[in-house]
Amino acid sequence: MQARIENPAKLFPDTTKAINLIHKATHSAGVPTRTLELVHLRASQINGCGACVDFGARQAKRNGETDERLFAVAAWRETPYFTDAERAALALAEAVTRIADRPEAVSDEIWADAAKHYNEKELAALVLWIAMTNFFNRVNVTIRQPVVQSWE
């Protein structure tokens, strides 16, 4: 697959600075990196972003994620591999990613479950990270960003 255009972030270098600041902030809020990586992977699966699924799985693997958990992210509800906190984060990621699919995109139940496991700063980081993932997914899917096999 060939990208339609150069990645917009490369064409507008100031966007890369902003993206890096959001990345740094969300990863410093106290949410485990593994959780953020699972959330990124799940949203990317939903959005069909091959580049982000590939990169996200590889990044998670480099940071110690197991194959069992990576293979099971798409079916996280039906597997025993995830903690209650991770399940709450994955449910939040799905709701935010599928925001147009139901009248109350992020139900009070989903939010309350996440709030049981994460404080306000951590919830803010999760929301921003999910939004950033959806941002990347939408850019990459639109421009048909191919999977880069040399992430390492």
C-alpha positions in Angstrom: 0.0 0.0 0.0 1.2 3.5 -0.8 0.3 6.5 1.3 -1.8 9.1 -0.5 0.4 12.0 0.9 3.2 12.5 3.3 2.1 12.2 6.9 0.6 15.6 7.7 2.6 15.8 11.0 5.8 15.7 8.9 4.5 18.6 6.7 3.7 20.7 9.8 6.5 20.2 12.3 4.8 22.2 15.0 2.2 19.5 15.2 4.9 17.0 16.2 5.8 19.2 19.1 2.2 19.4 20.3 1.8 15.6 19.9 5.0 15.0 21.9 3.7 17.2 24.7 0.4 15.4 24.9 2.2 12.1 24.8 4.5 13.1 27.7 1.6 14.5 29.8 -0.6 11.4 29.4 2.3 9.1 30.1 3.2 10.9 33.3 -0.2 10.9 34.9 0.2 7.6 36.7 -1.7 5.3 34.3 0.4 2.2 33.7 2.1 2.3 30.3 0.8 -1.2 29.6 -2.7 0.1 30.0 -2.2 3.0 27.7 -0.8 0.6 25.1 -3.8 -1.7 25.4 -6.1 1.3 25.0 -4.2 2.5 22.0 -4.3 -1.0 20.4 -8.0 -1.5 21.0 -9.1 1.9 19.6 -6.8 1.3 16.6 -8.4 -2.1 16.0 -11.9 -0.6 16.1 -10.8 2.1 13.6 -9.0 -0.3 11.3 -5.7 1.5 11.4 -3.2 -1.1 10.3 -0.2 1.2 11.0 -1.3 1.9 14.5 -2.3 -1.7 15.3 1.1 -2.9 14.1 3.1 -0.1 15.8 1.0 -0.4 19.0 1.4 -4.2 19.3 5.1 -4.0 18.6 5.6 -1.2 21.2 3.6 -3.1 23.8 5.6 -6.2 23.1 8.9 -4.3 23.5 7.6 -3.0 26.9 6.9 -6.6 28.1 3.4 -7.2 27.1 2.6 -10.9 26.6 1.4 -12.5 23.3 -1.7 -13.9 25.1 -2.9 -10.4 26.1 -2.0 -8.9 22.7 -3.9 -11.6 20.9 -6.9 -11.2 23.2 -7.3 -7.4 23.2 -10.1 -7.5 20.6 -12.0 -10.0 22.8 -11.0 -8.6 26.2 -14.4 -9.2 27.7 -14.2 -13.0 27.0 -10.7 -13.6 28.3 -9.2 -13.9 31.7 -6.0 -11.9 30.9 -7.0 -8.4 32.0 -7.3 -6.7 35.4 -10.5 -4.9 36.4 -8.7 -1.6 35.9 -7.6 -2.5 32.4 -11.1 -3.7 31.6 -12.5 -0.3 32.7 -9.9 1.5 30.5 -10.7 -0.8 27.5 -14.4 -0.2 27.9 -13.8 3.6 28.1 -11.6 3.4 25.0 -14.3 1.5 23.1 -17.0 4.0 24.1 -15.0 7.1 23.2 -13.9 5.5 19.9 -17.5 4.6 19.0 -18.8 7.9 20.1 -21.4 8.1 17.3 -22.8 4.6 17.8 -25.2 5.4 20.7 -27.0 8.4 22.1 -25.0 8.4 25.4 -21.6 7.6 23.9 -19.8 7.2 27.2 -22.5 6.0 29.6 -22.5 6.8 33.3 -21.8 3.2 34.0 -18.7 3.1 31.9 -17.4 6.3 33.4 -18.2 5.2 37.0 -16.4 1.9 36.4 -13.3 3.8 35.1 -13.5 6.2 38.0 -13.4 3.3 40.5 -9.9 2.5 39.2 -8.4 5.9 38.2 -8.3 9.3 39.8 -9.2 12.5 38.0 -5.8 13.1 36.6 -5.5 9.5 35.4 -9.0 9.7 33.8 -8.0 12.9 32.1 -4.8 11.1 30.8 -6.9 8.2 29.5 -9.4 10.5 27.8 -6.6 12.5 26.1 -4.7 9.3 25.1 -7.8 7.8 23.6 -8.5 11.0 21.7 -4.9 11.1 20.5 -5.2 7.5 19.3 -8.3 8.3 17.4 -6.6 11.3 15.9 -3.7 9.2 14.7 -6.1 6.5 13.4 -8.1 9.0 11.4 -5.1 10.6 9.9 -3.5 7.3 9.0 -6.6 5.7 7.6 -7.4 8.8 5.5 -3.9 9.0 4.0 -3.6 5.2 3.8 -0.5 5.1 5.9 1.1 1.7 5.3 2.5 -0.4 8.0 6.2 0.4 8.5 8.0 -2.8 9.1 11.2 -1.2 10.4 9.9 0.3 13.7 12.8 -1.3 15.5 
